[in-house]
């Protein structure tokens, strides 16, 4: 039987989805990033192994070396009476996206470096969206989650001052043919992700766009990560009927596509897909079109037949199987996922 998975080769953006039949409102193919063709000669493979400091925690008492700093962070509001230039020196451009630009900045008093994300606000809805993201980030003070320190009204833009992370997206490691992620490294990534999501769920917040692009490596070496991008996150009230019509096709849960109610288990499905991707470099439900991908997700059919899984442990496969269940009521929670033996035996 041929493997259902397809090799990742491009970035994926969240789409707004229609209910049955499922079709994206707009198709954005994105640029092909990191795709490597056949290389002449012998290829050097970099094997990524976990940091020792990431593996010192235990299931009973996860350790966080920077958790004390989080207690000092106050509630962030968009400052209108203070100019960003009064507090920070804005320096080199670090990157640019569809909605804004990120610069390196430095606190004038402490000389501590941060990332200043300038987000365009052309409409009132844009400003509401930014305020929503700031409100969510104010509630997320955890060492595995990107931290917000400040925000400034800059006229047609809002500048969000966030911690500086220099390791790049986890997605880039997945698609880089010169990098081989060991299973132990994947355990490290997934365990930290589950810790971050477990904390979010304790705060009654759903991320709703979990994918490798939204997981940042703290540095170029080791496996310490931070979860980012809370633009689609929302507060969850179990007493309400919660439904959404957006998601990134390869990582979105079946209940989102079917416009059924969502809950904490919706994020856990995405963690199952991410784990599959990290271990194999394959996307379990990717089709030739978004519509085909969404159909594959609703069927919830996947396998481990590709040779990429030949040396992957049964515990790892079981971890995935307990998350990629069509019936969301049967999926592991973030807490039970953290108790799975795979995250602690390697």
N, C-alpha and C positions, 0 to 999 in steps of 0.2 A: 504493500500500500504506500503510495507516495505521500510525503509529508504535506500537510495543509499550509504550513507556514511559508511566508515569503520574506526574503532578505530586505532589511530596512535600507533606504538610500536617500530619503529626503525628510525635511522637517514637516511636521503636521500642525495645522492650525485648527482651533476649535471652529465648528460650523454650527449654524442654526438649522435644526432639523424639523422636518414636517412629520406628522404622525401618518400612519399607514395609508398608502404605501410610503415607505421611508425614502425621502429624497432630500439632499441638501439644498438649501435655497440658492446658494452660489457655490460653484466649484473653483477652489483655489489650488492649483497644482503645486505652487511654491517652487523654489529653486532646488536643484539637485545638489546637495551639499555632501562633501566627504565621500563621494563615490569613487572607488579606486578600480581601475582596470587591471588587466594582467600585467604583472611586473616581470621584467627580465631579471634572470639571476636569482640567487637565493634571497628571500625576504627575511629581514630581521623582525622578530616578534617580541614585543614588550609584554611581559606577563605582569598584570596588576595584582598585587597582593595587599591585604588589609593592613592598616596601621595597628600597631600594638595598643595604642591608647583607645582605639575604637573598641577593642576586644576585651577591655578590662572589666566591663560591666557584667552583671549577672542578672538572671530573670527577676530576682527578688529586689535588687537595688541598682537600677541603671545609673551609671555615673555620668555627670556632665561637668567638665572642668570649668566651663564659663557660666554656669547657671547663676552664680552669685551676682555677676554683672547684670543679669536680666532683671534682678530685683530693683535695680537703680533706675530703670527706664520708666519715664513718666508717660502720661497720656499725651499723645501727639494731636495737635490741632493745626489746621492750616493757618499760618501766621500772615496777617494782612498789613500790620503796622510795622513789621520789621523786614528789611530787605535781606535777601540771602547773602549779599555781598558784605553785610555788616557782621556776619557770623562765620562765613566760610569763604575760602579762596577756591574759586572754581577753576580747574586746570584742564588737562587734556581730555579730548573726547575718547570714550571707551567703546562706544557702539551706538548704532542707530537702528530703530525698528519702525514699524508702521505707525505707531502712535507717539513716538517721541525719541529723545536722545539721552544717552547716559554719559556723564562726565565724571572724571576723578575730581574730588574736592577734599579740602583740608580744613579742619576746625582751626580758626585763627588763634584760639587760646591754648588748646592742647596739642595742636599739630597732628591730631589723629586723622587718618585718611578714611574717607567714606565714598560712596557712589551717589551722585546726584542725578536722579532720573527726572528729566523734564517731560511732562506729559501735556500734549496739546489739549486745549479746552475750547473748541470752536462752538459748541452748543451747550446749553444748560444741562442736557443729558450727559455730556462728557464730564462735567464737573460733579454731577451726582454720582456717576460711576467711580470717579476718583475718591470722593468722600466715603463711598461705600467700602472701597478697598482699604482706605486708611482706618475706617472703623473696625473692619475685620482684623487688620494687622495689629491694632491696639490691644486686641484680645488674645493675641498669640505671642506669648513670651516664653519661648522654648529654645534650647540650644541647637535643635535640628531644623529650626525655621528661620528664614531670613527676617532680620529685625529692622523695624522702622524707627528712626531717631528724631526726625524733624520734617516739617513740610512748610512751604512758602508759596504764597500767591504771587505769581509773576505776570499778572495781566492775562494774556491769552494762554498762559501755561501755569501748571502747578509743578513745583520742584519737590520731589520726595527724597529725603536724605536717608539712605539705607546703608547697612554695613557693606563693606567692600569684599567681594568674593572673586578670587583670581583664577580658580581652577577650571572654569569653563563648564559647559553643560555635560551631564552624564551621557546625553545622546551622542555627543561627538566621540566618546570612547566606544560606544556600541557600534558605530558605523566605521570606525577606523580599523582597516584590515591589518595594520601594524601593531594593534593592541589586542591582547588576549586576556579576557577577564577570567580569572580562576573562579571556581565555584565558591571558594572561601571568600573572595572579594565580593561576589554577588551576595553571599550571606550578610556581609557587613553592610552593603548598600540597602538591602531589603529590611534588615533589622532596624537601621536608623530611620528608614522611611516609615515603617510601622510605628516606631516610637513617636515620630512627628504626627502621624495621622491619628494615633491613639489619643494624643494630647488634644488635637483639634476636636475630636469627637467628644472628649470630656468637656470641652467648652461649647458643645452643641453646634459645631461648625462643620459643614461639608466642604471639601475642596472642589470637587466636581470637574477637575481638569488635570488629574494626575497622569503624568507621562514623563519619559526621560528628559524631554526638553525643559521641564519644570523642576528638575533636580540638579542643583549646582554642586560641583566639587569645590571644596574650600581651597584646595591648592592643587598644583599639578602632580604632586606626589601623594601617595596614600589614598584612602577611601572615605575620608570624612566628608559629609555632604550637608546641604541645606535645602529645604523645600521652599520653592518660590512661587510667585504669580498667584495672587488671590483675587484676581479680577472677577472670576466666576464663582467664587466661594460665597456661601450664604449661611445664615443662621437656620438651624433646623428645629422645628417644633413638632414633636411626635404626635401632638393632638391635631395637627393640621394635615390636609391632603397636599403633599408637596410633589409637584411635577415640574420638569424643565424640558426645554426643547433645544438644548445645545449640548455640544460635546465634540471631542476629537474622535472621528469614526473608529479608528483602530482600538481605542482605549475605553470607549463609552460602554456602559452596561446595557443589557437587553431592555431593562425596564425604562431607560431613557428613550430608546428608539421606539418602544411601543407606547410611549407617553403614559406609562403607569406611574404609580407613586414611587418616590425615591426615599432612601434613608441612608444610614451609615454604611450599609452593605454595598451601596452603589460605588463608594470609594474603594471598597475592598476588592471588587471585581477588577478595577483598574490596577490595583497592586498585583493581582494575579497575572494580568497581561504584562505588566512591567517585569515581573520576575521571569516569565517565559522569555521575554525579549533579552534580558540581561544574560541569561544562561546560554542562549542559542544564537543571538543576533537575528532571530526570525520573529516575524509578527504573526501570531497564531490565526488571526482572522482577516488579514489583509487580502483584498480582492483587487481586480484590475481597475475597478471604479469604486467611488465612495458608496454607491448603491449596493454593489456586490459585497463590499466590506460590511456594511450595515446588515445585510441579509445573513452573512456568515455569523455575525455576532448574535443575532436573534436565534439562530440555530444552536449556538453554544457548543459547536462541535470542533474539537481540536485533537491533536495527537502528539506523540513524542517520537515519531518514526524517523525524523531526519537524523543523519549521522552526528549532528551537533549535540544530540542528547545521549550518544553512546556511552560516554563516561560520566554522565550526570547521575547523582545518587537517586535512589528511589524516594528518599525523604524529601528531596527537592521537588520531585514530580508530585508527590502527595501534597506538599504545601500548595502547589499550583491548583491541583484538583479540588482542594477544599475551598478555593476562592472562585474559580471559574465555573460556578454552578448557576444554571439558568434560574432556579428558584432562589431568590435572594435571601429567603428566610433560613436557608441551609448553609449559607456561606459563613466562614469564620469571621468573627469580629476582629478589630485591631488587637484587642486584649488577648483573645484566644490564639490569634496568629503569632503574637509575640511569645506564646507558650509552646509553640510547635517545636518539636525536637530538632528540626533542620536548622533553626536559627541558633542552636546552642551546641550541637555535637561536633562541628568541624573545628 
